[in-house]
């Protein structure tokens, strides 16, 4: 083997080693990013779950106080029969609407995680869709009894989570469509879209909804 061939072989081997090292580094960075993203999402889910559980406990306490106490605390002026009836009707509406909103958020989250991990999501896709329909029906039936701020927030939550559901469905369709011109790019767009809608926009609106319902129905100490 002459000197030129030896140098050429060494250069080729060096390039191959360098590419291998770069690939390993990129894989490690991607792994760290995925682990951190999952850890952050888990933390956010735990925080939101804690807030919703607190709301449930507070509403249960209010329900007990409503039956055991002298009068419901709707407004500072209080005492008027019309105000008590308004409070009872509004709270009854939220008792129906809130469970459906949380069910939609929970079912959609399960569906999105299955989509991203590549697990079978056919049934979960239908469950999330049905949860959205049930939430919309609950809102429409109880709309006359809702405060306008709560109504607007519930509407935005449902609309946002439906958009996230549609983006995830589009992502699934692109996985099955080999004829797409740039499937990886299009899939990435849809994945980022349903992440943004669910993890950021919908989550923030649900936090606002929890605070608004609490502010309108729970006793101020």
C-alpha positions as CSV (number, residue, x, y, z in Angstrom):
1,X,0.0,0.0,0.0
2,X,1.6,3.3,-1.0
3,X,1.7,6.5,1.0
4,X,-1.2,8.2,-0.8
5,X,-3.5,5.2,-0.2
6,X,-2.5,5.1,3.5
7,X,-3.2,8.8,4.0
8,X,-6.5,8.4,2.1
9,X,-7.5,5.5,4.3
10,X,-6.5,7.4,7.5
11,X,-8.5,10.4,6.4
12,X,-11.6,8.3,5.6
13,X,-11.3,6.6,9.0
14,X,-10.9,10.0,10.7
15,X,-14.0,11.4,9.0
16,X,-16.0,8.2,10.0
17,X,-14.9,8.5,13.6
18,X,-15.7,12.2,13.7
19,X,-19.1,11.6,12.2
20,X,-19.7,8.8,14.8
21,X,-18.7,11.1,17.6
22,X,-21.0,13.9,16.3
23,X,-23.9,11.4,16.0
24,X,-23.4,10.2,19.6
25,X,-23.3,13.8,20.9
26,X,-26.4,14.7,19.0
27,X,-28.2,11.6,20.3
28,X,-27.2,12.4,23.9
29,X,-28.4,16.0,23.5
30,X,-31.7,14.8,22.1
31,X,-32.1,12.3,24.9
32,X,-31.4,15.0,27.6
33,X,-33.9,17.3,25.8
34,X,-36.6,14.6,25.8
35,X,-36.0,13.7,29.5
36,X,-36.1,17.3,30.5
37,X,-39.3,18.0,28.5
38,X,-41.0,15.0,30.0
39,X,-39.9,16.0,33.5
40,X,-41.2,19.6,32.9
41,X,-44.5,18.3,31.5
42,X,-45.0,15.9,34.4
43,X,-44.3,18.7,36.9
44,X,-46.9,20.9,35.2
45,X,-49.4,18.1,35.1
46,X,-48.9,17.6,38.9
47,X,-49.3,21.3,39.6
48,X,-52.5,21.5,37.6
49,X,-53.9,18.3,39.1
50,X,-53.2,19.7,42.6
51,X,-55.0,22.9,41.7
52,X,-58.0,21.0,40.4
53,X,-58.1,18.6,43.4
54,X,-58.0,21.7,45.7
55,X,-61.0,23.2,43.8
56,X,-62.9,19.9,44.2
57,X,-62.3,19.9,47.9
58,X,-63.2,23.5,48.3
59,X,-66.4,23.0,46.3
60,X,-67.3,19.9,48.4
61,X,-66.8,22.0,51.6
62,X,-69.0,24.7,50.2
63,X,-71.7,22.1,49.4
64,X,-71.6,20.9,53.0
65,X,-71.7,24.5,54.3
66,X,-74.6,25.2,52.0
67,X,-76.7,22.5,53.6
68,X,-75.4,23.0,57.2
69,X,-74.9,26.8,57.3
70,X,-77.3,29.6,57.4
71,X,-77.0,31.1,53.9
72,X,-74.9,30.9,50.8
73,X,-72.3,33.7,50.4
74,X,-72.9,35.0,46.9
75,X,-72.6,38.8,47.3
76,X,-71.6,41.1,50.0
77,X,-75.2,42.5,50.3
78,X,-76.4,38.9,50.6
79,X,-79.6,37.7,52.2
80,X,-82.0,38.3,49.3
81,X,-83.8,35.3,48.0
82,X,-83.1,36.2,44.4
83,X,-79.4,36.4,45.1
84,X,-79.4,33.0,46.9
85,X,-81.3,31.4,43.9
86,X,-78.8,33.0,41.5
87,X,-75.8,31.6,43.5
88,X,-77.4,28.1,43.6
89,X,-78.2,28.1,39.9
90,X,-74.7,29.3,38.9
91,X,-72.9,26.8,41.2
92,X,-75.1,24.0,39.9
93,X,-74.1,24.9,36.4
94,X,-70.4,24.7,37.3
95,X,-70.9,21.4,39.1
96,X,-72.0,20.0,35.7
97,X,-69.5,21.9,33.4
98,X,-66.3,21.6,35.3
99,X,-66.1,17.7,35.4
100,X,-66.7,17.6,31.7
101,X,-63.9,20.2,31.0
102,X,-61.5,18.3,33.2
103,X,-62.5,15.0,31.6
104,X,-61.8,16.5,28.1
105,X,-58.3,17.8,29.2
106,X,-57.4,14.5,30.8
107,X,-58.6,12.3,27.8
108,X,-56.9,14.6,25.3
109,X,-53.6,14.5,27.2
110,X,-53.7,10.7,27.2
111,X,-54.4,10.7,23.4
112,X,-51.6,13.2,22.7
113,X,-49.1,11.2,24.7
114,X,-50.1,8.0,22.8
115,X,-49.8,9.8,19.4
116,X,-46.3,11.1,20.2
117,X,-45.0,7.7,21.5
118,X,-46.4,5.9,18.5
119,X,-48.8,3.7,20.5
120,X,-52.2,2.7,19.2
121,X,-54.4,5.7,19.6
122,X,-57.5,4.8,17.7
123,X,-59.8,4.3,20.7
124,X,-58.2,7.2,22.6
125,X,-58.8,9.5,19.6
126,X,-62.5,8.7,19.8
127,X,-62.6,9.1,23.6
128,X,-61.1,12.6,23.3
129,X,-63.5,13.5,20.6
130,X,-66.5,12.3,22.6
131,X,-65.2,14.2,25.7
132,X,-65.1,17.4,23.6
133,X,-68.7,16.8,22.5
134,X,-69.9,16.2,26.0
135,X,-68.1,19.3,27.3
136,X,-69.7,21.4,24.6
137,X,-73.2,19.9,25.4
138,X,-72.7,20.6,29.1
139,X,-71.8,24.2,28.4
140,X,-74.7,24.8,26.0
141,X,-77.3,23.3,28.4
142,X,-76.0,25.4,31.3
143,X,-75.0,28.6,29.4
144,X,-77.9,30.7,30.8
145,X,-76.7,30.1,34.4
146,X,-73.0,30.8,33.8
147,X,-71.2,34.1,34.5
148,X,-70.0,35.5,31.2
149,X,-66.3,35.3,32.1
150,X,-66.7,31.6,33.0
151,X,-68.7,31.0,29.8
152,X,-66.0,32.6,27.7
153,X,-63.2,30.7,29.3
154,X,-64.9,27.3,29.0
155,X,-65.6,28.1,25.3
156,X,-62.0,28.9,24.7
157,X,-60.7,25.8,26.5
158,X,-63.0,23.5,24.5
159,X,-62.1,25.3,21.2
160,X,-58.4,25.1,21.9
161,X,-58.4,21.5,22.9
162,X,-60.4,20.6,19.8
163,X,-57.7,22.4,17.7
164,X,-55.0,20.3,19.5
165,X,-57.0,17.2,18.8
166,X,-57.2,18.0,15.1
167,X,-53.5,18.8,14.9
168,X,-52.7,15.4,16.5
169,X,-55.0,13.7,14.0
170,X,-53.3,15.4,11.2
171,X,-50.0,14.2,12.6
172,X,-51.3,10.6,12.6
173,X,-52.5,11.0,9.0
174,X,-49.1,12.2,7.9
175,X,-47.4,9.2,9.5
176,X,-49.6,7.0,7.2
177,X,-49.1,9.1,4.1
178,X,-45.8,8.2,2.3
179,X,-46.8,10.3,-0.7
180,X,-46.5,13.6,1.3
181,X,-43.9,15.9,-0.3
182,X,-42.1,16.7,3.0
183,X,-43.6,14.4,5.7
184,X,-41.0,15.0,8.4
185,X,-41.3,18.8,8.2
186,X,-45.2,18.7,8.1
187,X,-45.3,16.2,11.0
188,X,-43.0,18.5,13.1
189,X,-45.3,21.4,12.4
190,X,-48.3,19.5,13.6
191,X,-46.5,18.1,16.7
192,X,-45.4,21.6,17.7
193,X,-48.9,22.9,17.1
194,X,-50.6,20.4,19.4
195,X,-47.9,20.8,22.1
196,X,-48.4,24.6,22.0
197,X,-52.2,24.4,22.1
198,X,-52.4,21.7,24.9
199,X,-49.4,22.3,27.1
200,X,-49.4,26.1,26.9
201,X,-52.7,27.7,25.8
202,X,-55.2,25.2,27.2
203,X,-53.3,24.7,30.4
204,X,-53.2,28.5,31.1
205,X,-56.9,28.9,30.4
206,X,-57.8,26.0,32.7
207,X,-55.8,27.7,35.5
208,X,-57.8,30.9,34.8
209,X,-61.0,28.9,34.8
210,X,-60.2,27.3,38.2
211,X,-59.4,30.7,39.7
212,X,-62.6,32.3,38.3
213,X,-64.9,29.5,39.5
214,X,-63.3,29.6,42.9
215,X,-63.6,33.4,43.1
216,X,-67.3,33.2,42.2
217,X,-68.4,30.3,44.3
218,X,-66.1,29.8,47.3
219,X,-66.4,31.5,50.7
220,X,-63.9,34.3,51.2
221,X,-62.2,34.0,54.6
